[in-house]
Structures are given as C-alpha cells and as structure tokens.
Amino acid sequence: MAQAKAADGCLSADARTINGVHHTLTVWTSRTAMMAYLSDGAHLKAMKAFKSIATGKVYGFETTTVPEWPTVHALWLDKGRQV
C-alpha cells in the first residue's frame, strides 16, 4: 500500500477484508498513471509471483467519482477476472 499511496497519480489507496478475502481499492488520476504503477516495482513483483502465493480475481474500471466499497465489491463479485 505504501508504494501505491506514494505513486504518481494515485488519489486514494485502501484495503479491507470482506468475507475473509483481502481486497485493495486504488483510484488514479488517469489510466496512464494506473498502468505505470501496475507495471513497476513491488506491484509488478507481486503480480509475477501471484499464482504461487495466492488465488483470486481482479477487476478494474474507469469512473469519474471515487466508488464506495459496497459498489466495488459487487462489481468484483459479478465481473472479476480469475488470475
């Protein structure tokens, strides 16, 4: 979370456990800023190791407002992609 919070273009970074599943929610100024974060540093290392250390789904979307956790969780349940 420290890397996300300090990344250029990050407006918000939060994490919670919902029904025993750890979730993160980050909000970015642009898709470009988000993609730069996803493809560098600790996040890139974690994603490369993900299949050997965890299971789960991801979901990303563009919006003009900061989403509420219940909305994000419902979208993740409905549209999340297994990784």
N, CA, C and O atoms as CSV, one atom per row, in Angstrom:
chain,resi,resn,atom,element,x,y,z
A,1,MET,N,N,0.817,-1.196,0.000
A,1,MET,CA,C,0.000,0.000,0.000
A,1,MET,C,C,0.861,1.259,0.000
A,1,MET,O,O,0.487,2.279,-0.581
A,2,ALA,N,N,2.016,1.177,0.658
A,2,ALA,CA,C,2.883,2.363,0.703
A,2,ALA,C,C,3.314,2.768,-0.697
A,2,ALA,O,O,3.346,3.957,-1.015
A,3,GLN,N,N,3.651,1.779,-1.550
A,3,GLN,CA,C,4.058,2.100,-2.917
A,3,GLN,C,C,2.899,2.741,-3.673
A,3,GLN,O,O,3.092,3.726,-4.386
A,4,ALA,N,N,1.709,2.194,-3.525
A,4,ALA,CA,C,0.548,2.748,-4.229
A,4,ALA,C,C,0.270,4.173,-3.767
A,4,ALA,O,O,0.080,5.069,-4.590
A,5,LYS,N,N,0.247,4.385,-2.459
A,5,LYS,CA,C,-0.061,5.716,-1.931
A,5,LYS,C,C,0.944,6.765,-2.376
A,5,LYS,O,O,0.598,7.936,-2.536
A,6,ALA,N,N,2.201,6.341,-2.578
A,6,ALA,CA,C,3.253,7.281,-2.969
A,6,ALA,C,C,3.393,7.430,-4.484
A,6,ALA,O,O,4.135,8.292,-4.954
A,7,ALA,N,N,2.687,6.601,-5.248
A,7,ALA,CA,C,2.840,6.606,-6.702
A,7,ALA,C,C,2.260,7.870,-7.327
A,7,ALA,O,O,1.253,8.408,-6.866
A,8,ASP,N,N,2.919,8.327,-8.384
A,8,ASP,CA,C,2.406,9.468,-9.142
A,8,ASP,C,C,1.013,9.152,-9.654
A,8,ASP,O,O,0.794,8.101,-10.256
A,9,GLY,N,N,0.086,10.040,-9.421
A,9,GLY,CA,C,-1.263,9.892,-9.937
A,9,GLY,C,C,-2.225,9.144,-9.039
A,9,GLY,O,O,-3.403,9.026,-9.376
A,10,CYS,N,N,-1.765,8.634,-7.907
A,10,CYS,CA,C,-2.678,7.918,-7.005
A,10,CYS,C,C,-3.458,8.925,-6.166
A,10,CYS,O,O,-2.873,9.723,-5.435
A,11,LEU,N,N,-4.773,8.880,-6.279
A,11,LEU,CA,C,-5.642,9.753,-5.493
A,11,LEU,C,C,-6.030,9.116,-4.169
A,11,LEU,O,O,-6.239,9.808,-3.172
A,12,SER,N,N,-6.125,7.773,-4.168
A,12,SER,CA,C,-6.557,7.060,-2.974
A,12,SER,C,C,-6.121,5.612,-3.067
A,12,SER,O,O,-6.123,5.024,-4.149
A,13,ALA,N,N,-5.746,5.034,-1.926
A,13,ALA,CA,C,-5.410,3.612,-1.849
A,13,ALA,C,C,-5.912,3.093,-0.507
A,13,ALA,O,O,-5.604,3.652,0.545
A,14,ASP,N,N,-6.687,2.019,-0.562
A,14,ASP,CA,C,-7.294,1.472,0.651
A,14,ASP,C,C,-7.337,-0.045,0.523
A,14,ASP,O,O,-7.276,-0.582,-0.583
A,15,ALA,N,N,-7.442,-0.727,1.645
A,15,ALA,CA,C,-7.553,-2.184,1.656
A,15,ALA,C,C,-8.524,-2.600,2.738
A,15,ALA,O,O,-8.637,-1.933,3.766
A,16,ARG,N,N,-9.225,-3.699,2.516
A,16,ARG,CA,C,-10.131,-4.274,3.506
A,16,ARG,C,C,-10.244,-5.763,3.279
A,16,ARG,O,O,-9.949,-6.278,2.200
A,17,THR,N,N,-10.677,-6.436,4.317
A,17,THR,CA,C,-11.028,-7.844,4.214
A,17,THR,C,C,-12.545,-7.944,4.281
A,17,THR,O,O,-13.172,-7.471,5.229
A,18,ILE,N,N,-13.124,-8.567,3.258
A,18,ILE,CA,C,-14.574,-8.737,3.167
A,18,ILE,C,C,-14.846,-10.231,3.020
A,18,ILE,O,O,-14.387,-10.863,2.068
A,19,ASN,N,N,-15.584,-10.781,3.954
A,19,ASN,CA,C,-15.897,-12.214,3.950
A,19,ASN,C,C,-14.641,-13.068,3.838
A,19,ASN,O,O,-14.629,-14.069,3.121
A,20,GLY,N,N,-13.591,-12.678,4.540
A,20,GLY,CA,C,-12.353,-13.439,4.571
A,20,GLY,C,C,-11.437,-13.243,3.377
A,20,GLY,O,O,-10.403,-13.904,3.285
A,21,VAL,N,N,-11.789,-12.352,2.458
A,21,VAL,CA,C,-10.989,-12.098,1.257
A,21,VAL,C,C,-10.394,-10.700,1.345
A,21,VAL,O,O,-11.105,-9.728,1.597
A,22,HIS,N,N,-9.070,-10.607,1.133
A,22,HIS,CA,C,-8.384,-9.314,1.169
A,22,HIS,C,C,-8.598,-8.600,-0.162
A,22,HIS,O,O,-8.384,-9.183,-1.224
A,23,HIS,N,N,-9.020,-7.337,-0.104
A,23,HIS,CA,C,-9.266,-6.520,-1.292
A,23,HIS,C,C,-8.472,-5.225,-1.201
A,23,HIS,O,O,-8.242,-4.698,-0.112
A,24,THR,N,N,-8.058,-4.723,-2.352
A,24,THR,CA,C,-7.464,-3.391,-2.420
A,24,THR,C,C,-8.278,-2.549,-3.386
A,24,THR,O,O,-8.862,-3.063,-4.341
A,25,LEU,N,N,-8.307,-1.266,-3.129
A,25,LEU,CA,C,-9.020,-0.311,-3.977
A,25,LEU,C,C,-8.123,0.895,-4.159
A,25,LEU,O,O,-7.799,1.594,-3.198
A,26,THR,N,N,-7.723,1.134,-5.402
A,26,THR,CA,C,-6.918,2.315,-5.700
A,26,THR,C,C,-7.655,3.168,-6.719
A,26,THR,O,O,-8.368,2.657,-7.583
A,27,VAL,N,N,-7.472,4.471,-6.604
A,27,VAL,CA,C,-8.102,5.431,-7.508
A,27,VAL,C,C,-6.982,6.300,-8.081
A,27,VAL,O,O,-6.120,6.790,-7.352
A,28,TRP,N,N,-7.016,6.477,-9.402
A,28,TRP,CA,C,-5.931,7.146,-10.118
A,28,TRP,C,C,-6.427,8.351,-10.894
A,28,TRP,O,O,-7.602,8.436,-11.247
A,29,THR,N,N,-5.518,9.281,-11.155
A,29,THR,CA,C,-5.861,10.462,-11.947
A,29,THR,C,C,-6.100,10.111,-13.406
A,29,THR,O,O,-6.831,10.811,-14.107
A,30,SER,N,N,-5.474,9.011,-13.871
A,30,SER,CA,C,-5.618,8.601,-15.270
A,30,SER,C,C,-5.279,7.127,-15.425
A,30,SER,O,O,-4.630,6.527,-14.568
A,31,ARG,N,N,-5.721,6.570,-16.512
A,31,ARG,CA,C,-5.374,5.184,-16.840
A,31,ARG,C,C,-3.864,5.052,-17.023
A,31,ARG,O,O,-3.280,4.037,-16.644
A,32,THR,N,N,-3.233,6.065,-17.598
A,32,THR,CA,C,-1.788,6.046,-17.801
A,32,THR,C,C,-1.049,5.930,-16.470
A,32,THR,O,O,-0.110,5.145,-16.346
A,33,ALA,N,N,-1.469,6.706,-15.485
A,33,ALA,CA,C,-0.832,6.646,-14.161
A,33,ALA,C,C,-1.029,5.271,-13.531
A,33,ALA,O,O,-0.100,4.722,-12.939
A,34,MET,N,N,-2.230,4.713,-13.654
A,34,MET,CA,C,-2.505,3.395,-13.096
A,34,MET,C,C,-1.639,2.333,-13.775
A,34,MET,O,O,-1.056,1.490,-13.093
A,35,MET,N,N,-1.546,2.361,-15.084
A,35,MET,CA,C,-0.765,1.357,-15.804
A,35,MET,C,C,0.730,1.474,-15.485
A,35,MET,O,O,1.431,0.464,-15.441
A,36,ALA,N,N,1.213,2.679,-15.267
A,36,ALA,CA,C,2.617,2.862,-14.879
A,36,ALA,C,C,2.876,2.194,-13.533
A,36,ALA,O,O,3.909,1.550,-13.352
A,37,TYR,N,N,1.957,2.340,-12.597
A,37,TYR,CA,C,2.094,1.709,-11.289
A,37,TYR,C,C,2.037,0.185,-11.412
A,37,TYR,O,O,2.846,-0.517,-10.806
A,38,LEU,N,N,1.092,-0.320,-12.185
A,38,LEU,CA,C,0.913,-1.764,-12.311
A,38,LEU,C,C,2.129,-2.465,-12.901
A,38,LEU,O,O,2.368,-3.639,-12.617
A,39,SER,N,N,2.891,-1.760,-13.714
A,39,SER,CA,C,3.995,-2.398,-14.429
A,39,SER,C,C,5.374,-2.061,-13.865
A,39,SER,O,O,6.368,-2.112,-14.590
A,40,ASP,N,N,5.442,-1.715,-12.565
A,40,ASP,CA,C,6.725,-1.326,-11.985
A,40,ASP,C,C,6.826,-1.749,-10.527
A,40,ASP,O,O,5.814,-1.958,-9.858
A,41,GLY,N,N,8.043,-1.871,-10.045
A,41,GLY,CA,C,8.343,-2.015,-8.628
A,41,GLY,C,C,7.713,-3.206,-7.932
A,41,GLY,O,O,7.564,-4.284,-8.509
A,42,ALA,N,N,7.346,-2.984,-6.673
A,42,ALA,CA,C,6.825,-4.045,-5.818
A,42,ALA,C,C,5.535,-4.646,-6.374
A,42,ALA,O,O,5.308,-5.849,-6.240
A,43,HIS,N,N,4.701,-3.835,-6.988
A,43,HIS,CA,C,3.450,-4.368,-7.538
A,43,HIS,C,C,3.734,-5.360,-8.657
A,43,HIS,O,O,3.117,-6.424,-8.708
A,44,LEU,N,N,4.648,-5.031,-9.546
A,44,LEU,CA,C,4.988,-5.938,-10.642
A,44,LEU,C,C,5.539,-7.251,-10.086
A,44,LEU,O,O,5.159,-8.322,-10.560
A,45,LYS,N,N,6.419,-7.189,-9.101
A,45,LYS,CA,C,6.959,-8.407,-8.483
A,45,LYS,C,C,5.845,-9.258,-7.883
A,45,LYS,O,O,5.819,-10.476,-8.061
A,46,ALA,N,N,4.933,-8.613,-7.177
A,46,ALA,CA,C,3.828,-9.341,-6.553
A,46,ALA,C,C,2.945,-10.009,-7.602
A,46,ALA,O,O,2.524,-11.150,-7.410
A,47,MET,N,N,2.659,-9.326,-8.697
A,47,MET,CA,C,1.806,-9.903,-9.731
A,47,MET,C,C,2.489,-11.080,-10.422
A,47,MET,O,O,1.824,-12.050,-10.788
A,48,LYS,N,N,3.794,-11.009,-10.603
A,48,LYS,CA,C,4.528,-12.128,-11.211
A,48,LYS,C,C,4.512,-13.352,-10.301
A,48,LYS,O,O,4.519,-14.484,-10.785
A,49,ALA,N,N,4.490,-13.132,-8.988
A,49,ALA,CA,C,4.501,-14.238,-8.022
A,49,ALA,C,C,3.104,-14.651,-7.596
A,49,ALA,O,O,2.956,-15.628,-6.863
A,50,PHE,N,N,2.078,-13.941,-8.031
A,50,PHE,CA,C,0.726,-14.130,-7.522
A,50,PHE,C,C,0.262,-15.582,-7.555
A,50,PHE,O,O,-0.240,-16.095,-6.554
A,51,LYS,N,N,0.426,-16.250,-8.699
A,51,LYS,CA,C,-0.089,-17.617,-8.831
A,51,LYS,C,C,0.569,-18.594,-7.869
A,51,LYS,O,O,-0.023,-19.620,-7.535
A,52,SER,N,N,1.784,-18.295,-7.415
A,52,SER,CA,C,2.449,-19.203,-6.487
A,52,SER,C,C,2.177,-18.854,-5.022
A,52,SER,O,O,2.509,-19.634,-4.129
A,53,ILE,N,N,1.575,-17.684,-4.769
A,53,ILE,CA,C,1.351,-17.275,-3.373
A,53,ILE,C,C,-0.108,-17.008,-3.023
A,53,ILE,O,O,-0.443,-16.856,-1.848
A,54,ALA,N,N,-0.986,-16.947,-4.039
A,54,ALA,CA,C,-2.371,-16.575,-3.741
A,54,ALA,C,C,-3.310,-17.034,-4.855
A,54,ALA,O,O,-2.876,-17.554,-5.883
A,55,THR,N,N,-4.588,-16.832,-4.626
A,55,THR,CA,C,-5.608,-17.033,-5.648
A,55,THR,C,C,-6.531,-15.822,-5.594
A,55,THR,O,O,-6.566,-15.101,-4.597
A,56,GLY,N,N,-7.260,-15.610,-6.648
A,56,GLY,CA,C,-8.200,-14.509,-6.571
A,56,GLY,C,C,-8.613,-13.963,-7.914
A,56,GLY,O,O,-8.290,-14.505,-8.971
A,57,LYS,N,N,-9.346,-12.860,-7.829
A,57,LYS,CA,C,-9.864,-12.187,-9.009
A,57,LYS,C,C,-9.430,-10.726,-8.980
A,57,LYS,O,O,-9.100,-10.172,-7.931
A,58,VAL,N,N,-9.441,-10.126,-10.158
A,58,VAL,CA,C,-9.166,-8.698,-10.286
A,58,VAL,C,C,-10.278,-8.069,-11.117
A,58,VAL,O,O,-10.912,-8.724,-11.945
A,59,TYR,N,N,-10.493,-6.795,-10.873
A,59,TYR,CA,C,-11.437,-6.052,-11.699
A,59,TYR,C,C,-11.033,-4.589,-11.675
A,59,TYR,O,O,-10.813,-4.015,-10.609
A,60,GLY,N,N,-10.939,-3.998,-12.835
A,60,GLY,CA,C,-10.620,-2.581,-12.941
A,60,GLY,C,C,-11.653,-1.902,-13.825
A,60,GLY,O,O,-12.176,-2.507,-14.760
A,61,PHE,N,N,-11.941,-0.655,-13.527
A,61,PHE,CA,C,-12.896,0.091,-14.337
A,61,PHE,C,C,-12.607,1.576,-14.206
A,61,PHE,O,O,-11.939,2.023,-13.274
A,62,GLU,N,N,-13.124,2.316,-15.155
A,62,GLU,CA,C,-12.935,3.764,-15.157
A,62,GLU,C,C,-14.218,4.441,-14.691
A,62,GLU,O,O,-15.328,4.031,-15.034
A,63,THR,N,N,-14.026,5.490,-13.897
A,63,THR,CA,C,-15.157,6.237,-13.358
A,63,THR,C,C,-14.709,7.668,-13.090
A,63,THR,O,O,-13.512,7.949,-13.027
A,64,THR,N,N,-15.651,8.549,-12.937
A,64,THR,CA,C,-15.314,9.947,-12.647
A,64,THR,C,C,-15.462,10.277,-11.164
A,64,THR,O,O,-15.182,11.399,-10.744
A,65,THR,N,N,-15.902,9.302,-10.375
A,65,THR,CA,C,-16.059,9.511,-8.937
A,65,THR,C,C,-15.361,8.384,-8.172
A,65,THR,O,O,-15.132,7.305,-8.719
A,66,VAL,N,N,-15.031,8.636,-6.924
A,66,VAL,CA,C,-14.447,7.599,-6.080
A,66,VAL,C,C,-15.570,6.654,-5.668
A,66,VAL,O,O,-16.536,7.088,-5.040
A,67,PRO,N,N,-15.462,5.363,-6.011
A,67,PRO,CA,C,-16.548,4.433,-5.712
A,67,PRO,C,C,-16.586,4.034,-4.236
A,67,PRO,O,O,-15.568,4.061,-3.545
A,68,GLU,N,N,-17.770,3.667,-3.774
A,68,GLU,CA,C,-17.959,3.170,-2.411
A,68,GLU,C,C,-17.632,1.681,-2.382
A,68,GLU,O,O,-17.800,0.981,-3.381
A,69,TRP,N,N,-17.164,1.205,-1.234
A,69,TRP,CA,C,-16.793,-0.202,-1.096
A,69,TRP,C,C,-17.913,-1.170,-1.479
A,69,TRP,O,O,-17.630,-2.140,-2.182
A,70,PRO,N,N,-19.161,-0.970,-1.064
A,70,PRO,CA,C,-20.205,-1.928,-1.463
A,70,PRO,C,C,-20.363,-2.039,-2.988
A,70,PRO,O,O,-20.597,-3.126,-3.516
A,71,THR,N,N,-20.235,-0.917,-3.676
A,71,THR,CA,C,-20.328,-0.916,-5.137
A,71,THR,C,C,-19.169,-1.678,-5.745
A,71,THR,O,O,-19.358,-2.518,-6.626
A,72,VAL,N,N,-17.973,-1.383,-5.275
A,72,VAL,CA,C,-16.768,-2.043,-5.787
A,72,VAL,C,C,-16.837,-3.552,-5.544
A,72,VAL,O,O,-16.530,-4.342,-6.437
A,73,HIS,N,N,-17.233,-3.941,-4.355
A,73,HIS,CA,C,-17.299,-5.363,-4.039
A,73,HIS,C,C,-18.315,-6.081,-4.918
A,73,HIS,O,O,-18.048,-7.187,-5.389
A,74,ALA,N,N,-19.473,-5.473,-5.147
A,74,ALA,CA,C,-20.483,-6.078,-6.016
A,74,ALA,C,C,-19.955,-6.231,-7.444
A,74,ALA,O,O,-20.185,-7.262,-8.076
A,75,LEU,N,N,-19.261,-5.233,-7.952
A,75,LEU,CA,C,-18.670,-5.321,-9.292
A,75,LEU,C,C,-17.632,-6.436,-9.360
A,75,LEU,O,O,-17.595,-7.202,-10.322
A,76,TRP,N,N,-16.790,-6.522,-8.335
A,76,TRP,CA,C,-15.761,-7.560,-8.276
A,76,TRP,C,C,-16.395,-8.952,-8.276
A,76,TRP,O,O,-15.940,-9.843,-8.992
A,77,LEU,N,N,-17.445,-9.139,-7.474
A,77,LEU,CA,C,-18.135,-10.434,-7.455
A,77,LEU,C,C,-18.715,-10.785,-8.815
A,77,LEU,O,O,-18.613,-11.928,-9.262
A,78,ASP,N,N,-19.325,-9.804,-9.474
A,78,ASP,CA,C,-20.033,-10.036,-10.727
A,78,ASP,C,C,-19.102,-10.108,-11.945
A,78,ASP,O,O,-19.310,-10.929,-12.839
A,79,LYS,N,N,-18.085,-9.254,-11.977
A,79,LYS,CA,C,-17.292,-9.108,-13.183
A,79,LYS,C,C,-15.807,-9.429,-13.037
A,79,LYS,O,O,-15.055,-9.347,-14.008
A,80,GLY,N,N,-15.383,-9.795,-11.820
A,80,GLY,CA,C,-13.967,-10.057,-11.590
A,80,GLY,C,C,-13.417,-11.164,-12.473
A,80,GLY,O,O,-14.109,-12.133,-12.784
A,81,ARG,N,N,-12.171,-11.005,-12.868
A,81,ARG,CA,C,-11.475,-11.976,-13.721
A,81,ARG,C,C,-10.530,-12.794,-12.844
A,81,ARG,O,O,-9.703,-12.240,-12.119
A,82,GLN,N,N,-10.665,-14.120,-12.919
A,82,GLN,CA,C,-9.801,-15.012,-12.136
A,82,GLN,C,C,-8.362,-14.896,-12.630
A,82,GLN,O,O,-8.103,-14.936,-13.833
A,83,VAL,N,N,-7.432,-14.753,-11.693
A,83,VAL,CA,C,-5.997,-14.722,-12.047
A,83,VAL,C,C,-5.258,-15.838,-11.340
A,83,VAL,O,O,-4.047,-15.980,-11.507
